[in-house]
Amino acid sequence: MRFLWLPTQNPHHNLAVEAYLLQETEDDVFMLWQNDNSVIIGRHQNTLAEINLEYVEQNHVVIARRLTGGGAVFHDLGNLNFSFIQNIVSGDREIDFVKYLQPIVDALRALGVNAEFSGRNDLVLDGKKISGNAMAFYGNRVLEHGTLLFSTVQNNLVQALKVDPAKFSDKAVKSVRSRVTNISEHLPKPMTVLEFKDFLMDFVLKQNNMTALDVLKPEEEARVAELERTRFATWDWNYGQSPKYAVERKARTAGGTVQAVMDVKGGHIAALRFYGDFFSRRDPQELADLLLNTPHAREAIAAKLENIPVDDFFNNVTADELTNILAE
């Protein structure tokens, strides 16, 4: 197993490291890293719908899209990120955050922080969020990663992100601020974020009977730099083309927010793309392509989805729910 601490705070570079380790190596990995001021967009999200563009541009906040699903998050140097990359048994694509997060929970409790699992992918402290997590699969490998809010400037977090009104019935800014807290405010003894990083890394090393950190080899760094340049730092990856559609429908489900944008011509679905903070085992665009040329009618869509494993594309979303989103 490889244990890595990334020395850069460049989000495009760090996400390229993750992609390289997940997709082009075979070792299990535990990695800690930080990003400078940035908004990290979920794999399936529409970037411009998630960010406060004026604030982001005025404050030079970097936009970066990750490989995993879930929602947009704000990173600064008061936030510590962790990644687990592991080999899995062929076909074992269960989205189970608890399995991967237990070492993080154990480490926090060893510090006197009574973290608990909550919802579909969060860690909370006294009911307030301190960690959000996401997961992606690649062949027989899985990436599970998350944030640890240690001393994040919460006002910047609130200002950089737009809030989906479907998630909150109260005032949006108030809702976001009240739902998060910093770990540093709950420690029995004060420590810096880098001291916290050292403690967490040492804790996981000892759990795995290891003592030393690894580093990326020069040829690995070269490959990461290429991935950063050609994918993770590009406009196409981080913003992408967002064509205009004639139909837009969205709903909040147990699996997260699912938004469908469609071009309907002659009563048939001519173009379809999904956005949202959902998690998936397979690329939702595969399902979207299967629905092309289907009549834009409830019965036709339901019949088409009847033989499609919808849960593979939208975790914890049923075929009936997706039909309700797509159909008139």
C-alpha positions in Angstrom: 0.0 0.0 0.0 1.3 3.5 -0.9 1.0 6.4 1.6 1.3 9.8 0.0 1.3 13.5 1.1 1.0 15.8 -1.9 3.2 18.9 -1.6 1.2 21.1 -4.0 -2.0 23.0 -3.4 -2.9 23.1 -7.0 -6.4 21.4 -7.4 -5.9 20.5 -11.1 -2.6 18.8 -10.3 -3.9 17.0 -7.2 -7.0 15.7 -9.1 -4.7 14.5 -11.9 -2.6 12.6 -9.3 -5.8 10.8 -8.1 -6.8 9.9 -11.7 -3.3 8.5 -12.4 -3.2 6.4 -9.3 -6.8 5.1 -9.8 -6.6 4.4 -13.5 -3.0 3.6 -14.3 -1.6 1.9 -11.2 -2.5 -1.3 -9.3 -1.4 -0.4 -5.7 -3.8 0.4 -2.9 -3.3 4.1 -1.8 -4.0 6.3 1.1 -3.3 10.0 0.3 -3.6 13.3 2.1 -3.6 16.6 0.2 -4.8 20.3 0.3 -6.1 22.7 -2.3 -5.8 26.4 -2.3 -9.0 28.4 -2.7 -11.1 26.4 -5.1 -14.5 25.0 -5.9 -14.4 21.3 -6.7 -17.3 20.3 -8.9 -18.9 16.8 -8.9 -18.4 14.7 -12.0 -22.1 15.0 -13.1 -22.7 18.7 -12.2 -23.4 21.7 -14.4 -20.6 24.0 -13.2 -22.3 27.4 -13.9 -25.3 26.2 -11.9 -23.2 25.4 -8.9 -20.9 28.4 -8.5 -21.3 32.1 -7.7 -19.4 33.1 -10.9 -19.0 36.8 -9.9 -17.5 35.9 -6.5 -15.3 33.2 -7.9 -13.9 35.5 -10.6 -13.3 38.4 -8.3 -11.6 36.3 -5.7 -9.6 34.1 -8.1 -11.2 30.9 -6.9 -10.1 28.0 -9.0 -12.7 25.7 -10.6 -11.9 22.0 -10.8 -14.0 19.0 -11.7 -13.3 15.7 -10.0 -13.8 12.1 -11.1 -16.5 11.4 -8.5 -20.2 12.2 -8.2 -21.8 14.2 -5.4 -22.0 17.9 -4.9 -19.8 20.9 -5.2 -17.5 21.8 -2.3 -15.3 24.7 -1.4 -11.6 24.0 -0.5 -9.1 26.2 1.2 -5.9 25.6 3.2 -8.0 25.1 6.3 -9.4 22.0 4.7 -7.6 18.6 4.6 -8.5 16.1 1.8 -8.0 12.3 2.0 -8.2 9.6 -0.7 -8.5 5.9 -0.5 -7.8 3.9 -3.7 -8.2 0.2 -3.5 -8.6 -2.9 -5.7 -12.0 -4.6 -5.4 -13.5 -7.9 -6.2 -14.8 -8.0 -9.8 -18.4 -6.8 -9.8 -18.3 -5.5 -6.2 -19.5 -2.0 -6.8 -21.5 -1.3 -3.7 -21.5 2.4 -2.7 -20.6 1.9 0.9 -18.9 5.0 2.5 -18.9 3.6 6.0 -16.4 0.8 5.0 -13.8 3.4 3.8 -14.4 6.1 6.4 -14.0 4.0 9.5 -10.2 4.8 9.8 -11.0 8.5 9.6 -13.7 8.2 12.3 -11.3 6.2 14.5 -8.6 8.8 14.1 -10.9 11.7 15.0 -12.2 9.9 18.1 -8.6 9.3 19.2 -8.3 13.1 19.2 -11.4 13.5 21.3 -13.6 14.4 18.4 -16.8 12.4 18.5 -17.4 12.1 14.7 -20.4 10.1 13.5 -21.7 8.9 10.1 -24.7 10.8 8.8 -26.9 10.7 5.7 -25.6 9.1 2.6 -22.0 10.4 2.6 -21.2 12.8 5.5 -19.4 12.8 8.8 -20.9 15.1 11.4 -20.1 16.5 14.8 -22.9 17.5 17.1 -25.2 17.3 14.1 -23.0 19.6 11.9 -21.0 18.5 8.9 -17.3 18.1 9.1 -16.7 15.9 6.1 -18.4 15.2 2.8 -17.4 12.2 0.7 -17.7 10.8 -2.8 -16.8 7.6 -4.7 -16.0 6.5 -8.2 -15.2 3.1 -9.8 -12.8 2.3 -12.5 -12.5 -1.3 -13.7 -11.8 -3.3 -10.6 -10.6 -0.3 -8.6 -12.5 2.2 -6.4 -11.7 5.8 -5.3 -13.3 7.1 -2.1 -12.3 10.5 -1.1 -13.5 13.3 1.2 -12.9 16.6 2.9 -12.1 17.3 6.5 -13.2 20.8 7.5 -10.5 21.8 10.0 -10.3 25.6 9.9 -12.1 26.5 6.7 -13.2 30.1 6.4 -17.0 29.4 6.3 -18.0 32.8 4.8 -15.9 32.0 1.7 -17.5 28.6 1.5 -21.0 30.2 1.5 -20.1 33.0 -1.0 -18.4 30.7 -3.6 -21.3 28.2 -3.9 -24.8 28.6 -5.1 -27.4 26.8 -3.1 -30.1 24.6 -4.7 -33.4 25.8 -3.3 -34.7 22.2 -3.5 -32.3 21.3 -0.7 -33.3 24.1 1.7 -36.6 25.7 2.6 -35.0 28.3 4.9 -32.7 31.1 3.7 -30.0 29.6 1.6 -26.9 31.3 3.2 -28.1 30.7 6.7 -28.8 27.0 5.9 -25.3 26.4 4.6 -23.5 28.1 7.4 -25.6 26.3 10.1 -24.9 22.9 8.6 -21.1 22.9 8.9 -18.5 23.3 11.6 -14.7 23.2 11.9 -12.9 20.3 13.6 -10.5 22.7 15.2 -13.3 24.3 17.3 -13.9 21.0 19.0 -10.4 19.7 19.8 -9.5 19.3 23.5 -6.0 20.6 22.7 -5.3 23.2 19.9 -3.4 22.1 16.9 -2.7 23.4 13.4 -4.0 21.9 10.2 -0.6 20.5 9.4 -0.2 19.0 12.8 -3.6 17.4 12.2 -2.4 16.1 8.9 0.7 14.5 10.6 -1.5 12.9 13.2 -4.0 11.5 10.7 -1.2 10.1 8.5 0.6 8.5 11.4 -2.6 7.0 12.7 -3.4 5.3 9.3 0.2 4.2 8.9 0.1 2.5 12.2 -3.2 0.8 11.4 -1.5 -0.7 8.4 1.8 -1.6 10.2 3.7 0.9 8.0 6.1 3.6 9.0 7.2 5.5 5.8 5.6 7.7 3.2 6.0 7.1 -0.5 6.6 9.7 -3.2 5.7 9.8 -6.9 8.6 8.8 -9.2 9.8 11.2 -11.8 8.1 9.3 -14.6 4.8 9.3 -12.6 5.1 13.1 -12.1 5.5 13.5 -15.8 2.4 11.5 -16.5 0.4 13.5 -13.9 1.6 16.7 -15.5 0.3 15.5 -18.9 -3.1 14.5 -17.4 -3.3 18.0 -15.7 -2.5 19.8 -19.0 -4.7 17.7 -21.3 -7.7 17.2 -19.0 -7.9 18.5 -15.5 -6.8 22.1 -16.2 -8.9 22.5 -19.4 -12.0 24.5 -19.8 -13.8 21.6 -21.5 -13.3 19.4 -18.5 -14.1 22.0 -15.8 -16.9 23.9 -17.5 -17.8 22.0 -20.7 -20.2 22.9 -23.3 -23.7 23.4 -21.9 -26.1 23.4 -24.9 -29.5 24.9 -24.7 -32.4 22.5 -24.2 -36.1 22.8 -24.7 -37.0 20.8 -21.6 -35.5 20.9 -18.1 -36.8 18.9 -15.2 -35.3 18.3 -11.7 -36.2 16.5 -8.5 -34.7 15.7 -5.2 -34.5 12.0 -4.5 -33.0 9.7 -1.8 -30.0 9.4 -4.0 -29.5 13.2 -4.5 -30.7 15.8 -6.9 -31.2 14.6 -10.5 -31.7 17.1 -13.3 -32.6 16.1 -16.9 -32.1 18.6 -19.7 -33.6 17.5 -23.0 -34.2 18.5 -26.6 -37.5 17.1 -27.8 -38.2 17.1 -31.5 -41.2 15.6 -33.2 -42.3 14.3 -29.8 -39.2 12.2 -29.4 -36.1 12.7 -27.1 -33.4 14.1 -29.5 -30.8 15.0 -26.9 -30.5 14.2 -23.2 -28.0 15.0 -20.5 -28.2 14.4 -16.7 -26.8 16.7 -14.0 -26.9 16.5 -10.3 -25.1 15.5 -7.0 -26.0 11.8 -7.3 -23.5 8.9 -7.2 -23.3 6.3 -9.8 -21.6 3.0 -10.6 -21.8 3.6 -14.4 -21.7 6.7 -16.5 -25.3 8.2 -16.7 -24.6 9.3 -20.2 -24.8 5.6 -21.2 -28.4 5.6 -20.0 -29.1 8.9 -21.7 -28.0 7.5 -25.0 -30.3 4.5 -24.6 -33.3 6.8 -24.3 -32.6 8.8 -27.5 -35.4 8.6 -30.0 -37.8 7.4 -27.3 -41.2 9.1 -27.4 -41.4 11.8 -24.8 -44.3 10.2 -23.0 -44.6 8.5 -19.6 -45.6 5.1 -20.9 -42.8 5.0 -23.5 -40.1 6.1 -21.1 -41.3 3.7 -18.3 -41.3 0.8 -20.8 -37.7 1.7 -21.9 -36.5 1.9 -18.3 -38.1 -1.4 -17.3 -35.2 -3.4 -18.6 -32.5 -0.9 -17.6 -30.7 -1.2 -14.1 -31.4 2.5 -13.2 -29.7 2.1 -9.8 -26.4 1.5 -11.5 -26.6 4.9 -13.1 -28.3 6.8 -10.2 -27.6 5.2 -6.8 -30.8 4.9 -4.7 -33.0 6.3 -7.5 -35.8 4.1 -8.8 -37.1 3.7 -12.4 -40.4 5.3 -11.3 -38.6 8.3 -9.9 -36.6 8.8 -13.1 -39.7 8.4 -15.2 -41.4 11.2 -13.2 -38.4 13.4 -13.8 -38.2 12.7 -17.6 -41.9 12.4 -18.4 -44.5 15.1 -19.0 
